[in-house]
Amino acid sequence: MSVKIRLQSAAVTSLFLAKVGNPQRDEPLQTSKQAFDVNEEEREILTPLFLKPFRNLVAHRFQHHSSLDKHEMNGLARALFAAPGKLLDHGADIARRLYSKSNHPNIKAGDLCLSLIDDIDIEGRVTNALCILKSESVMPFLSISAEDGDLKLHTAEGINPEKIDKGCLIINHWPEKGYYVLTFDRSGGESRFWVRDFLGLQ
């Protein structure tokens, strides 16, 4: 399943955030209380960071043994593409689904970021997409700032965009066939948990 995708004009427009624990270890699920609109300055920074991991990947599609209408992630994607303004509601549903599938002892807690992306060109047609990223580790960061005529060192922890552990890009293309879905998992190939249990991909 190979098509021509152009991402040059794509833009992240809104975000939903969550912290997804492992229910088997009594770690909670925490979701943001609002979806965030992305301004133009943030868009220029976030869009290439979010889309870079999806270049040159093999595509999949959602599948169900009886009917796509019974496929939960397919239904959530369809509902979101029909009403992009409801990212908060559908993002929370996706986070809850991931949390419910995170009950194996080896699955790490992590930060979840869902973003709507506009203006993806696929086969000459402009459409939108849902990007799902999960980061299971934080990295230390250092920054130096000028304060009161002197320089000061600041430390912080955060997500390194180059080290995002799992990702999925659901492009609003071929909905009748289960969408055009790109996915990756840096923990060692296509893990059953991410690809089959959570996403339900062929």
N, C-alpha and C positions, 0 to 999 in steps of 0.2 A: 504494500500500500504506500506508494510514493507519489507525492505531489510537490509542486513548486511553492515554497513559502518565502515571502519577503517580509522582513521585520524592520526595515529602515524607517518606516513612518509610524510604527507601533508606539503606543503611549500608555503607561500605567495611569489609570484615572481614579481609582479608589482602593482602599485597603481595609481588611478586617484582620484582627490579631487574636491569638489565643496562646495559652500555655497548656500543653497537653501532657499530663502525667501518665503513670502506669497504674491502673486501678488495682492490680494485684498487690502493689506496694502501698496502697492507700494514698497515692499521690493524686491531687485534685485536677480537675479541668477548670481553667479560668479563661473567660472570653471577654473581649473588649465590649464596652457598653454602647459603642457607636462605631459606625463605619467612617473612615476618614477620606475626605477628598484630597487628592494630590495636586498641589499647585505646580505651576510650570517649572519652577526651579528644581523642586524635588523630582519632578517627572524626568528631567534630563539626566539626573543622577541614577534614579531607581530603575528606569526602563532597561538600559543595557545590562545592569547588574542582574536583574530578574530573568532576562531572556537569554543571556549568554550560555547557560548550561544546556539549553535546548537545541543548540545548533548541531546538525549532523546526527540526529538520533533517529532510530527506526520507530515508525508510528505503530500504535495499537488502536484498539477500539473496545468499547464496553460490549460485553456479551452476557446473555442469560440463557439458560437451557430451554426455557419455554417462551419468554417474551421480554423484549427490552423495556416494556412498560412496568415490569416487576423489578428492574435493576435500579437500586437506590441511588447510586452516584449518577447514573444516566438521568434519572428523574430530577435530582437536585440541580444538575447542570442545565437541563432543559428549562426548569422553573427560573433559574437565575438569568439565563439568556433572554427569557420572555419578560423579566422584570428586573433589570440591572439595579434599580433603586432599592431593591430588597436584599442587598449584599449582607446586611446585618443579620437578618433572619436566616437566610440560606447558609451564610458562613457559619453561624452557630450550629446549624444542623450538620454541616460537614465536620466541624470540630468534634461534635458529639459522636459522630460515626467513627472518626479516627480514634477517639478515646475508648470507645467500646471494643475496638479491634486491637487495642494496645495492651492486652492482658497476658502476654507471654513474658516470662521473667527476663528474657534477653532484650526486650524492647525498652529503649531509653526514653525518658521524658525529653521534651523539647519545645522550642518556640515555633509556632505555626503562623504563617503569613499567607493570607489569601488576597489576591489582587485581580481586579478586572482590567483587562488590557484592550484598548480600542485600536482600530486601523491596522489590523494584520491583513496582509495581502496573500490570499491563498488561491492559486489557480486563476489569478486575475480578478478575484472578487474580494472586496474589502469586508472584513467581518471582525467580531470580537472574540475574546478568549478569557478563560479563567486560569490563573496561575496559582498553584498551591506549592508552597515551599516549607520544609521542616528542617530546622537546625537543632541538632542534639548536643552541641557543645558551644561554650562561649570562649572567647579568646581575650587575653589582656591587650589593651591598647595604651600607648603613650602619646601625649601631645604636649607641646611647649607653647606657652602663651606669654605675651608681654603684659606685665601688670606693674603699675606704679614705677615705671622706669627700669624694671628688672625682668628677668625671664624666670618662669616657673614651670615645673614639670607636673603634669596631671596624669593620673592613671584611671583607667576605667575598664570594664569588661563588656563585650558585645559580640555580635554575630559577624564573622568574617564571610563576606559574600562568596569568596573563593572556596569556602569549606562547608557550604550548605549540604546537608546529608542526603535529603530526599526531595524530589520535585516532580511536578506534574503540570503539563500545559494542555488544557482541554480547549481545542479550537472549535468554534461554532461552524463546523463544516461536516457534511454528511450526517445530520442528526438521525436520519432514518436507518443508518448503518451503525450507530453507536458512537458517533463523533470521531474526530481525528485527534488522537491523544498521544502526546510525547511524554515520556517518563524516564527518570533516572534514580538510582539508589547507589550512593558511594560506599555503602557498608559491605559491598561484595556482590555486585551484579544485581539481578532483578529478584529481590527477596520476596518470598511468598507473602509476608505480612503486608508490604506496601502495594505490590502489584496485584495480587489476587484477593487478599482478604479485605483491604481497604478500598482499592480502586475497582476491583472486579474486572480486570482487563483480560482480553483474549491473549 
